[in-house]
Amino acid sequence: MSIFGGAKKKKVIAVLDVASAAVGGMLIEQSDKSSLSQGSSRSESELIKVVSAVRKPVNFLLDVDFEASRRCTLDSLRKVIKKLSEDFPSGPDAVLCVFSSPWFEPHIKTLNIRKEESFEIKRNFFDKLFTDEGKKFQEARPFHGLLGKNETEFIERENIKTEINGYLIKSPIGKKAKTIKVDFYFSLGIKQVIDEIKSEVLKNFGNVPLIFKTFPSLTFFILNKIVRIRENFLVIDIGGEGTDVYLIKNNALNKIVSFQRGINFLIRNITAELNTFIGEASSILKTYLRGHRSPESSEKIEMAVKQAKEEWSLFFNKTITDLAESAPLPQNVFL
């Protein structure tokens, strides 16, 4: 991954995955390409070695509550960082923190600009576009779920793709153009949560470089830039509190649609059906999925699973139908 630069031959990167169902962590040893001998047959994937990996579930309540979700997520994050620190006491050289739903709000915007005379594109041209469009997004506050009325902070402001005079250009600065088409990706997170993660990283790993990303943009980066899949595709991410569907089309993030039905919805259904606690319902579900089923509870669990599946399917089918209204959907799907 080329997210972090630097001249060090080998570096260890801590990757933190902050989601609604669990918090994960990995320590990855990344070798520089220059460390390969000339003519070596090793692939780029062999430059990365997983040193440590850990995942801690996030406790949740019957009702979605920001303060409870924040506290439980932060508690799981601390456990993950502690385990990574124990496995690698010298600490990482850098940290990548990736937010999954519902800890961010995405915004995709395509701008079409046409001038009568050709002009040279300078860096401040894009800076102004970023500033103006980002301000509109933040002021509109089209937020739902955990973001609600909390103070927000930008996680990402990225130029995904630029076309000049109808041609895809990787480095537009300095080029002359009459028409420009720019695909932007913005994401906002909760400032309090971002600050708390910064504090935990500083306390445990020291003042190392820390980059925040969101799962859609990182997925796009990996599939498009590293795996180099050129076809259009859908990505379906089923999380704890919701499901996200990303449409990646023409080498750009085209649409992101979310609905608030995920794994935790199923567990809440089982909790209500069996009149038990969240933790007990989660254990019962795991036992049920392993095939260990008692006659007295199997029927109720099957009913809860069926109800959750039917409701999730309704939301998913509506999402797919809405996405397909403008153009046929791609056949390639990543789940």
Secondary structure, DSSP 8 states (H G I E B T S, - for coil): --SS--S-SEEEEEEEEE-SSEEEEEEEEEE-GGGS-TT----GGGGEEEEEEEEEE----SS--HHHHHHHHHHHHHHHHHHHHHH-TT--SEEEEEE-TTSEEEEEEEEEEEEEEEEE--HHHHHHHHHHHHHHHHHH----TTSTTS-EEEEEEEEEEEEETTEE-S--TT-EEEEEEEEEEEEEEEHHHHHHHHHHHHHHH-S--EEEEEHHHHHHHIIIIIS---S-EEEEEE-SS-EEEEEEETTEEEEEEEES--HHHHHHHHHHHHT--HHHHHHHHHHHHTT---HHHHHHHHHHHHHHHHHHHHHHHHHHHHHTTTS---SEEE-
